[in-house]
Amino acid sequence: MIEIERKFLVTSDAFKEEAFTHNRIKQGYLSSVPERTVRVRIKGNKGFLTIKGISNQSGLSRFEWEKEIPADEAEKLLLLCETGVIDKTRFEVKTGNHIIEIDEFYGENEGLIMAEIELQNETDSFEKPIWLGEEVTNDKRYYNAYLSNNPFKNW
């Protein structure tokens, strides 16, 4: 139940040619407090409820609990969420033994393209594609909960 991930900005849309899947995602936050974010997500035709704890000092690890819920229930929960629903397409690219998830944002966060890679441990190495840019793992501005309240277009 510990999520270990690194975040990067993406420098080009070349990843789209390498993607083996992509899904539209709509998500909102019942709580965007860093110590306990509670997220409602609709990914494709599935709903999810996710609770995340605060990141450790390196920004790489944090508690994460997620359960699939019916999509119609997720739609109803989105109506209860804080202002600032996130709208994005997630592309998935295989690199070595890992999957990189690339999010292309729309609406208030248009222009932001960010990649995340989940790791087995904090020192796990991985192949870095050429389109993977600056690491922003420990920059709180790039957390989706932050983006929902402080959109990229306002930076």
PAGUKE-725788 format. One line per field, with one value per residue (C-alpha): residue number from 1; chain; x, y, z. Coordinates in nm, 4 decimals, m for minus. Layout:
PAGUKE-725788
n NUM/... .
chain A/... .
u X/... .
v Y/... .
w Z/... .
***
This chain:
PAGUKE-725788
n 1/2/3/4/5/6/7/8/9/10/11/12/13/14/15/16/17/18/19/20/21/22/23/24/25/26/27/28/29/30/31/32/33/34/35/36/37/38/39/40/41/42/43/44/45/46/47/48/49/50/51/52/53/54/55/56/57/58/59/60/61/62/63/64/65/66/67/68/69/70/71/72/73/74/75/76/77/78/79/80/81/82/83/84/85/86/87/88/89/90/91/92/93/94/95/96/97/98/99/100/101/102/103/104/105/106/107/108/109/110/111/112/113/114/115/116/117/118/119/120/121/122/123/124/125/126/127/128/129/130/131/132/133/134/135/136/137/138/139/140/141/142/143/144/145/146/147/148/149/150/151/152/153/154/155 .
chain A/A/A/A/A/A/A/A/A/A/A/A/A/A/A/A/A/A/A/A/A/A/A/A/A/A/A/A/A/A/A/A/A/A/A/A/A/A/A/A/A/A/A/A/A/A/A/A/A/A/A/A/A/A/A/A/A/A/A/A/A/A/A/A/A/A/A/A/A/A/A/A/A/A/A/A/A/A/A/A/A/A/A/A/A/A/A/A/A/A/A/A/A/A/A/A/A/A/A/A/A/A/A/A/A/A/A/A/A/A/A/A/A/A/A/A/A/A/A/A/A/A/A/A/A/A/A/A/A/A/A/A/A/A/A/A/A/A/A/A/A/A/A/A/A/A/A/A/A/A/A/A/A/A/A .
u 0.0000/0.3024/0.3279/0.6809/0.6899/0.8919/0.7413/0.8855/0.7854/0.7525/0.9390/0.7537/0.4509/0.6680/0.5392/0.2016/0.3548/0.4985/0.1814/0.0121/m0.3055/m0.4715/m0.7782/m0.9606/m0.9622/m1.1842/m1.1011/m1.1897/m1.0952/m1.3185/m1.0127/m0.7015/m0.5221/m0.1701/m0.1850/m0.4917/m0.6042/m0.9255/m0.9696/m1.2636/m1.1685/m1.3407/m1.0976/m1.2632/m1.5787/m1.4496/m1.4714/m1.2119/m1.1856/m0.8292/m0.6843/m0.3243/m0.1124/0.1557/0.4796/0.7979/1.0857/1.2240/0.8789/0.9097/0.6925/0.3517/0.0612/m0.1962/m0.5233/m0.7465/m1.0682/m1.2706/m1.6271/m1.9151/m1.8725/m2.2212/m2.1326/m1.8067/m2.0061/m2.2265/m1.9244/m1.7625/m2.0548/m1.9446/m1.5811/m1.3948/m1.3807/m1.1318/m1.2017/m0.8985/m0.9502/m0.6696/m0.5768/m0.3403/m0.1086/0.0879/0.4309/0.6399/1.0071/1.2186/1.0426/0.8393/0.5308/0.5442/0.2085/0.1943/m0.0864/m0.1856/m0.4009/m0.6953/m0.9052/m0.7405/m0.4236/m0.3944/m0.0323/0.0941/0.2212/0.3656/0.4957/0.4970/0.6739/0.6006/0.9023/0.9642/1.1852/1.3323/1.6620/1.5013/1.6524/1.4662/1.5214/1.4553/1.2984/1.4322/1.1065/1.1366/1.2430/1.3034/1.2258/0.9574/0.9052/0.9383/0.7673/0.4202/0.2898/0.2794/0.0528/m0.2918/m0.4537/m0.2515/m0.3370/m0.7079/m0.6867/m0.3988/m0.4295/m0.1227/m0.2571/m0.2312/0.1390 .
v 0.0000/0.2247/0.4047/0.4772/0.6959/0.9601/1.2432/1.4126/1.6795/1.5584/1.7436/1.6231/1.4230/1.1424/0.9194/0.8952/0.6739/0.4445/0.4199/0.0804/0.2255/0.5526/0.6476/0.9702/1.0432/1.2759/1.3153/1.5324/1.5609/1.5154/1.6281/1.7867/1.8259/1.6822/1.4675/1.2810/1.3356/1.1577/1.1284/1.0173/0.9091/0.7876/0.6185/0.4963/0.3276/0.2423/0.4366/0.4495/0.5900/0.6579/0.7785/0.8975/1.0070/1.2736/1.2049/1.1193/1.3686/1.2617/1.2948/0.9427/0.7373/0.7687/0.5600/0.4806/0.2876/0.2436/0.0548/0.0218/0.1512/0.1579/0.4394/0.5767/0.6091/0.7828/1.0306/1.1111/1.1517/1.3903/1.6254/1.6446/1.7206/2.0433/2.2898/2.2052/1.8687/1.7393/1.6332/1.4471/1.1606/0.9014/0.7232/0.4160/0.3350/0.0280/0.0940/m0.2041/m0.3664/m0.0556/0.1251/0.5036/0.6802/1.0094/1.2552/1.5178/1.7745/1.9771/2.2688/2.4817/2.2673/2.2722/2.2646/2.0455/1.7002/1.4989/1.1425/0.9168/0.5885/0.3572/0.1800/m0.1241/0.0795/0.4295/0.3236/0.1223/0.2210/0.2434/0.3252/0.6934/0.7671/1.0690/1.2634/1.2417/1.5846/1.7571/1.5588/1.7227/1.4435/1.6609/1.9706/1.9838/2.2029/1.8933/1.6909/1.6565/1.7676/2.0922/2.1365/2.1068/2.4170/2.5982/2.5320/2.5270/2.8162/3.0486/2.9862 .
w 0.0000/m0.0475/m0.3803/m0.5007/m0.8097/m0.9910/m1.1954/m1.5041/m1.7495/m2.1081/m2.3831/m2.6963/m2.8038/m2.9474/m2.6651/m2.8433/m3.1124/m2.8434/m2.6332/m2.6157/m2.4611/m2.3688/m2.1636/m2.0855/m1.7115/m1.5139/m1.1464/m0.8524/m0.4878/m0.1869/0.0116/m0.1376/0.1963/0.1399/0.4549/0.3197/m0.0355/m0.1280/m0.5034/m0.7158/m1.0682/m1.3794/m1.6165/m1.9321/m1.8063/m1.4566/m1.1315/m0.8536/m0.5029/m0.3886/m0.0603/m0.0491/0.2455/0.2563/0.0690/0.2531/0.2600/m0.0793/m0.2363/m0.3820/m0.1449/0.0166/0.1375/m0.1307/m0.1059/m0.4110/m0.4788/m0.7961/m0.7613/m1.0116/m1.2667/m1.1962/m0.8256/m0.9181/m1.1332/m0.8329/m0.6037/m0.8536/m0.7875/m0.4212/m0.5037/m0.4448/m0.7330/m1.0076/m1.1688/m1.3595/m1.7232/m1.8990/m2.1273/m1.9865/m2.2282/m2.1219/m2.2636/m2.1829/m2.1226/m2.0146/m1.7174/m1.6359/m1.7571/m1.7875/m1.7565/m1.9475/m1.8718/m2.1274/m1.9459/m2.0780/m1.9598/m1.6914/m1.7104/m2.0912/m2.2059/m1.9228/m2.0149/m1.7295/m1.6898/m1.3846/m1.3327/m1.0407/m0.8961/m0.6748/m0.4409/m0.4256/m0.5861/m0.8691/m1.2065/m1.5370/m1.9028/m1.9758/m2.3139/m2.5039/m2.4477/m2.0685/m1.9454/m1.6119/m1.2973/m1.0804/m0.8255/m0.5180/m0.6651/m0.5067/m0.7917/m1.0111/m0.7819/m0.9364/m0.6087/m0.6308/m0.9998/m0.9220/m0.6993/m0.8741/m1.2476/m1.4693/m1.6830/m1.3785/m1.3083 .
***
